[in-house]
Amino acid sequence: MSWSWEYLPSEEHVAGDAPAEFLGAAEQRAAELVRAAEALYLDGTTYEGSGEPMQYLDVAGGIVAYYVVPRIELVVICQLTPPLA
C-alpha cells in the first residue's frame, strides 16, 4: 500500500460549495498530512494501535477536520468549514 488521502463520505458532501482558494489550500495541507503520516508510520499496515483521534487544522482562515488511519495508510478529510465571507 501507499499513503493517500480522501474525502469521506465523498468530495461532493465534504467540499460542497467551498471557495476554490480554500479548497486548494485544504487539499495542499491534506497532501502534507499524507507525507507526515508516511514518515511517522513507516509501515502503517503493521500498526496495531487504535489510530489517532479526530484532529483540526486552521487552513486559510477555515477549518479542516481529519483523522489518520494507519492500517490502511489513509488520511481522511471529513469536514471543511470555509472562512466566513
Phi and psi restraints in degrees (value plus and minus 20) as a CYANA .aco file:
   2 SER   PHI    -156.9  -116.9
   2 SER   PSI     129.4   169.4
   3 TRP   PHI     -85.4   -45.4
   3 TRP   PSI     125.7   165.7
   4 SER   PHI    -174.7  -134.7
   4 SER   PSI     159.3   199.3
   5 TRP   PHI    -154.1  -114.1
   5 TRP   PSI     137.4   177.4
   6 GLU   PHI    -177.2  -137.2
   6 GLU   PSI     141.6   181.6
   7 TYR   PHI    -104.5   -64.5
   7 TYR   PSI     123.4   163.4
   8 LEU   PHI    -154.8  -114.8
   8 LEU   PSI     101.7   141.7
   9 PRO   PHI    -104.4   -64.4
   9 PRO   PSI     -45.0    -5.0
  10 SER   PHI    -180.9  -140.9
  10 SER   PSI     141.4   181.4
  11 GLU   PHI     -81.4   -41.4
  11 GLU   PSI     -61.7   -21.7
  12 GLU   PHI     -78.9   -38.9
  12 GLU   PSI     -63.2   -23.2
  13 HIS   PHI     -91.2   -51.2
  13 HIS   PSI     -63.9   -23.9
  14 VAL   PHI    -100.0   -60.0
  14 VAL   PSI     -68.3   -28.3
  15 ALA   PHI     -99.9   -59.9
  15 ALA   PSI     -54.1   -14.1
  16 GLY   PHI      26.8    66.8
  16 GLY   PSI    -142.3  -102.3
  17 ASP   PHI    -128.5   -88.5
  17 ASP   PSI      14.8    54.8
  18 ALA   PHI     -81.7   -41.7
  18 ALA   PSI     122.5   162.5
  19 PRO   PHI     -78.4   -38.4
  19 PRO   PSI     124.1   164.1
  20 ALA   PHI     -77.4   -37.4
  20 ALA   PSI     -59.4   -19.4
  21 GLU   PHI     -83.8   -43.8
  21 GLU   PSI     -64.7   -24.7
  22 PHE   PHI     -85.8   -45.8
  22 PHE   PSI     -63.3   -23.3
  23 LEU   PHI     -81.5   -41.5
  23 LEU   PSI     -62.5   -22.5
  24 GLY   PHI     -82.0   -42.0
  24 GLY   PSI     -63.2   -23.2
  25 ALA   PHI     -85.2   -45.2
  25 ALA   PSI     -60.1   -20.1
  26 ALA   PHI     -84.6   -44.6
  26 ALA   PSI     -61.5   -21.5
  27 GLU   PHI     -90.1   -50.1
  27 GLU   PSI     -53.1   -13.1
  28 GLN   PHI     -84.9   -44.9
  28 GLN   PSI     -63.7   -23.7
  29 ARG   PHI     -84.7   -44.7
  29 ARG   PSI     -56.2   -16.2
  30 ALA   PHI     -80.8   -40.8
  30 ALA   PSI     -61.7   -21.7
  31 ALA   PHI     -84.1   -44.1
  31 ALA   PSI     -58.3   -18.3
  32 GLU   PHI     -85.1   -45.1
  32 GLU   PSI     -59.7   -19.7
  33 LEU   PHI     -82.7   -42.7
  33 LEU   PSI     -57.9   -17.9
  34 VAL   PHI     -81.3   -41.3
  34 VAL   PSI     -66.3   -26.3
  35 ARG   PHI     -83.5   -43.5
  35 ARG   PSI     -59.5   -19.5
  36 ALA   PHI     -86.1   -46.1
  36 ALA   PSI     -63.6   -23.6
  37 ALA   PHI     -84.7   -44.7
  37 ALA   PSI     -58.7   -18.7
  38 GLU   PHI     -82.2   -42.2
  38 GLU   PSI     -57.0   -17.0
  39 ALA   PHI     -94.4   -54.4
  39 ALA   PSI     -55.4   -15.4
  40 LEU   PHI     -94.8   -54.8
  40 LEU   PSI     -63.6   -23.6
  41 TYR   PHI    -129.7   -89.7
  41 TYR   PSI      66.5   106.5
  42 LEU   PHI     -77.0   -37.0
  42 LEU   PSI     -58.4   -18.4
  43 ASP   PHI    -152.5  -112.5
  43 ASP   PSI      66.1   106.1
  44 GLY   PHI     -79.5   -39.5
  44 GLY   PSI     -47.8    -7.8
  45 THR   PHI     -84.7   -44.7
  45 THR   PSI     -39.5     0.5
  46 THR   PHI    -117.3   -77.3
  46 THR   PSI     -17.9    22.1
  47 TYR   PHI     -84.8   -44.8
  47 TYR   PSI     115.7   155.7
  48 GLU   PHI    -137.7   -97.7
  48 GLU   PSI     -18.4    21.6
  49 GLY   PHI    -101.1   -61.1
  49 GLY   PSI    -192.6  -152.6
  50 SER   PHI    -108.6   -68.6
  50 SER   PSI     -22.6    17.4
  51 GLY   PHI      68.2   108.2
  51 GLY   PSI     158.1   198.1
  52 GLU   PHI    -110.7   -70.7
  52 GLU   PSI     132.5   172.5
  53 PRO   PHI     -95.6   -55.6
  53 PRO   PSI     150.7   190.7
  54 MET   PHI     -76.5   -36.5
  54 MET   PSI     119.3   159.3
  55 GLN   PHI    -149.8  -109.8
  55 GLN   PSI     141.4   181.4
  56 TYR   PHI    -151.3  -111.3
  56 TYR   PSI     120.7   160.7
  57 LEU   PHI    -144.5  -104.5
  57 LEU   PSI     122.5   162.5
  58 ASP   PHI    -108.0   -68.0
  58 ASP   PSI      97.1   137.1
  59 VAL   PHI    -148.5  -108.5
  59 VAL   PSI      96.6   136.6
  60 ALA   PHI      30.1    70.1
  60 ALA   PSI      17.7    57.7
  61 GLY   PHI      66.8   106.8
  61 GLY   PSI     -25.4    14.6
  62 GLY   PHI    -131.7   -91.7
  62 GLY   PSI    -191.7  -151.7
  63 ILE   PHI    -147.7  -107.7
  63 ILE   PSI     118.8   158.8
  64 VAL   PHI    -137.6   -97.6
  64 VAL   PSI     104.8   144.8
  65 ALA   PHI    -121.1   -81.1
  65 ALA   PSI     110.7   150.7
  66 TYR   PHI    -170.2  -130.2
  66 TYR   PSI     145.1   185.1
  67 TYR   PHI    -166.5  -126.5
  67 TYR   PSI     140.3   180.3
  68 VAL   PHI    -130.6   -90.6
  68 VAL   PSI     112.5   152.5
  69 VAL   PHI    -135.8   -95.8
  69 VAL   PSI      72.4   112.4
  70 PRO   PHI     -79.0   -39.0
  70 PRO   PSI     -60.3   -20.3
  71 ARG   PHI     -80.7   -40.7
  71 ARG   PSI     -51.8   -11.8
  72 ILE   PHI    -128.9   -88.9
  72 ILE   PSI      -7.8    32.2
  73 GLU   PHI      29.4    69.4
  73 GLU   PSI      40.8    80.8
  74 LEU   PHI    -160.2  -120.2
  74 LEU   PSI     116.3   156.3
  75 VAL   PHI    -123.4   -83.4
  75 VAL   PSI     103.3   143.3
  76 VAL   PHI    -125.4   -85.4
  76 VAL   PSI     102.5   142.5
  77 ILE   PHI    -117.4   -77.4
  77 ILE   PSI      94.9   134.9
  78 CYS   PHI    -133.7   -93.7
  78 CYS   PSI     -30.6     9.4
  79 GLN   PHI    -177.2  -137.2
  79 GLN   PSI     116.3   156.3
  80 LEU   PHI    -140.8  -100.8
  80 LEU   PSI     110.3   150.3
  81 THR   PHI    -140.9  -100.9
  81 THR   PSI      78.8   118.8
  82 PRO   PHI     -85.9   -45.9
  82 PRO   PSI     140.4   180.4
  83 PRO   PHI     -83.6   -43.6
  83 PRO   PSI     133.3   173.3
  84 LEU   PHI     -90.6   -50.6
  84 LEU   PSI     124.3   164.3
